[in-house]
Amino acid sequence: MTVKVVVDSTSDIPDRTARELGITVVPTYVVFGGKAYRDRLDISEDELYEKLVNDSVYPTTSVPSPQDFADVYNKLARETDCIVSIHPTSKASGVYTSALMGKELVKGKCRIEVMDSLLVAMSCGLIAIAAAREANAGASPERVVELVRKSIPRMHLLIMLDTLKYLVKGGRLGKGYGLLGSVLKVKPLLTVREGKAALVGVARTKTSAVKRLYDFPAGFPEVSDIALSYTTDHEEAQRLAEQIKARFPRATFYLTRVGPVLGTHAGPGGMAVIVREAGEG
């Protein structure tokens, strides 16, 4: 039996990697004043961040419709025996629920496993990449699903934001958190715990925050994959990427850009380091 992997665009998997591994990406949406833009198709990262800073209308985000997922599942059902569809935490996004509804629209055409990663961004993306590699090597559906489930607790994420105001505006954090960064002039550090964003510390300067990102993978005994995601500062991200790769030469490394939908909540100046621990599965 063949297995195909599906994600949504918030996974931030590089386009080239998705093409090489045969991963299907379903676009999510950014909405400005009632006009919806498909993530990375109708609006680029640069366009999003420019509008985010300068547009008087604050954007919202929207998940793919159940029919969006059904259309993808119907197409893949003609090519495969099993679809493994991996999505961000259902505690912060409606993508997982929409994918489940899409599955019901194509029920019976092939096996479809819709999986809640309890994660975000390239935390979800690294799991999907591992699943696609396993599927392309001929693994059974059961093996691919097991790999996804076992990988979830082995994913670790540290996020540095320039400000929390975009997360607060988007309703991902309470208004009280908005004082951090804007008033106290510190760089917030966050992670995702049990499917929800959690503040884990602050750094007094951006330099010290970046140092925390650099040191983050060293906190794990054995690292399989590392991803560095950034919103706007490519040069700084590239420098940090080279430093991390030199420190962890055996790990598979990905440098990715945060797409328009997640960028709406992260804002300019953000970076994150994601680690997948080595281990069974």
N, C-alpha and C positions, 0 to 999 in steps of 0.2 A: 504493500500500500504506500502511495506517495502522500506527502504532507506538504501543505503550503502555509506559510506564515503571513498573517495580516497584522498591521499596526495602524494607528492613526498618526497624523503628522506631528502631534506633540511629542512623539518618541525621539524626534531630532536625529534620527539615523541619517548619516550622510547619503545623498542621492546615489552616489557611485556605489556605496556599500549595498544599499537596497537593491539596485539593479543587478549587481554581481551575484547576490544571494537569492534573488527572486522573491524578495519581500514586497508585498503589496501595501502601499501607503494610502489610507483614506484621509482626505483633507478635512481639517476642522476649519472654523470660520472666525474671522474678525469682522465686527460690525461697527461701522461709523455712520451715525445718523440715519440708521435704517437701511444702509447699503451693506450687503454682506460680501466679503472677499474670501476666497478660498486660500487657506494658509499656503504660502510659497508659490501658488499658481496665479492668483489675481493680485497679490500684494507681496512684495519682497521684504526681506528683513530691513534693509535700509529705508524703504518707504514707510514701513511701520514705525520705526523709531523716530523718523523725522516728523510724522504725523502725531505721534504720541507726545512729543515735546512741544510742537508748534500749533497743532490743530486745537481750535476752541471746543470741539466736540470730543468728549472722552469716549474711547471705544469700549465695546463689550465683546465677549466671545461667545461662540455658539458651537454646539457639538454637531457632528454629522447626523443626518436623519436616519431613522431605521431603514428607509428605502435606499439611502446611500450605501449602507452596509449590505442590504439585500442584493443590490446590483452587483457589488463586488463578489459576494458569496455565490451568486448565481453563475457569474462568469467563471470563477475558479472551480465550481462544482463540475464543470464540463472537462476540467483538466486534472482533477485530483480526487483522491478518496477521502481526504480529511483536511480540514482547515483549522489551524490554531490561531485564534485571534486574541492578541495581547494588548491590554489597554491600561491607562493610568488609573490611579486609585479612585474607586467609586465614592470615597468619602469627600472628594474635592471636585469631582467632575462627573458629568452625566454621560460620558462617552461609553462606559461599560454597559450602562442600562440600555442605551440606544443600540449598541451592538447586539445585546441579547434580544431586543425586539426585532432587529433585522434578521437574526437567526430564525426566529419563528416564522418569518415570511417565506423562508426557503426550506422549511422543515421537511426532512425526508430525502432531499436531493443528494446530500452527502453528510458525513459526520462533521459537525462544527463544534469546536470547543472554544467558548468565549471565556477569557481568563482575566481576572482582576489582579493586577500586579501589586496593588497597594503602594505604588511608587509613581514617580513622575519623570518626564524628560528622558535623558539617556540612561537613567536607571532602568526604565522600561525598555529602552532601545538596546542596551547590552544583552538583556535577557532574550529579546527577539532575535538578535544576531546569533547568539549561541544556539537558539532553537532552530534557526534556519540552517546553520552549519550542520547540526545533527540530522536534520531532515534531508539535506542534500547528500549526506553520507549514507542514506538509506535506512535511517532509524524508523522504527514503528511509531504510529501515533501515540501509543502508550508511553514509549520512551521519551518522545518529545514533550508530552504533557508533564511527565514526571520531572524532566529537566527544568521546565519552567517553574514548577512548584518548589523544587529544591533550590533553585537559584534565588528566589525572592528573599529569603532571610540572609543570603550572602551578598546582597547589594547594600552599598553604603554611600551616602551622599552628603557633601558639605557645600553649601551655597553661600556665596558672598554677594550682598546687594549694596548698591550705592545708597539706596533709601528703601524704606518699607512702604512709602506712600502709594505705590502702584498696587501692591498686594492688599493694602487697606481699601483703596478705591474699588478694587475688584471683589471685595468681600471675602478674601481668603484669610485675612487676619483682622482682629478687632481694632477699632479706632484708636484705642490706647497705645497700640504699638507704633502708631504714626509719629509719636514724639521722638522715637529713637532715630537717629540719623539726622532728622530735620532740626531738632532742638539740641540734642546732645552731641551732634556732630561726630557720630561713631559709625562704623561699618557693621551692619548686622550680619550675623552668621546663623544659618538655618539648616535644618535637615528635614526629613520626612520620617515620622514615627507612627506606626500603626495606621498608615494611610493619611496622616494629617501633617501639615507644616508645623514645625516647632522651632522656636528660637533657642539656640544652644550657646550663644555667646555674642560678644561684640568685640570689635578691634578698634583701637583708638585712631589708627591710621590705615590707609589703604595698603601701605607697604607691609604692615604687620598682618593684615587680613590675607594678603597674597601669600605670605610666609605660612600662615595656617593652612592654606590650600596645598601648598607645596609639601608640607609635612604630613598631610592627612593620610596618604596611602601607607606611610610607614607604621601606622597603628595597627596593621593587620599582618598576621604571620606569613601568609603567602597570597600574592595577588595574581589573578589570572588576566584581568582586563582593567584598563583605566581609560576614562574619557574625561576630557576637559571641554566644557561648554562655555560659551561667552555670548554676550548680547551685542556689544558695540566696539570694544577695544581689541581689535585684531592683533595689533603689534604686541601688546602686553600679554595677551593669551598665547601668542606664538612663542614669546620668550619663556613663559612659564611651562609651556608644553615641552620645549627642548630640555629644560631643567629636569622635569619629571621623567622624561624618556631616558635621560642619562642616568638618573638614579634608579630606575626600574627597567633595565634593558630587556628583561625576559618577558615583561608584560606586553600584551597586545594593546596598542594605544590608538585612541581616536580623538581628533580635534574637531569639534562640531560647533555650529552656531545655533543659538536659541532662536527658534522660529517665531513668526509674528504672533501666534496665539499665546504661547508662553511668555513671549517678550512683552505682551500687554500687561502682564502681572509682575514681571521681573523688573522691567524698566532698563534704561541705559546704564552701563557701567557694571553690570553683573557678571559673575563668573561662578562656575561650579566644578568640583572634581567628584567623579563617580568611580567607585571601586567595586569590582566583582571579585570576591574571594575565590581562590581555588578550592576545589574539594569535589567530592562525589556529586555527580549531576551537573 
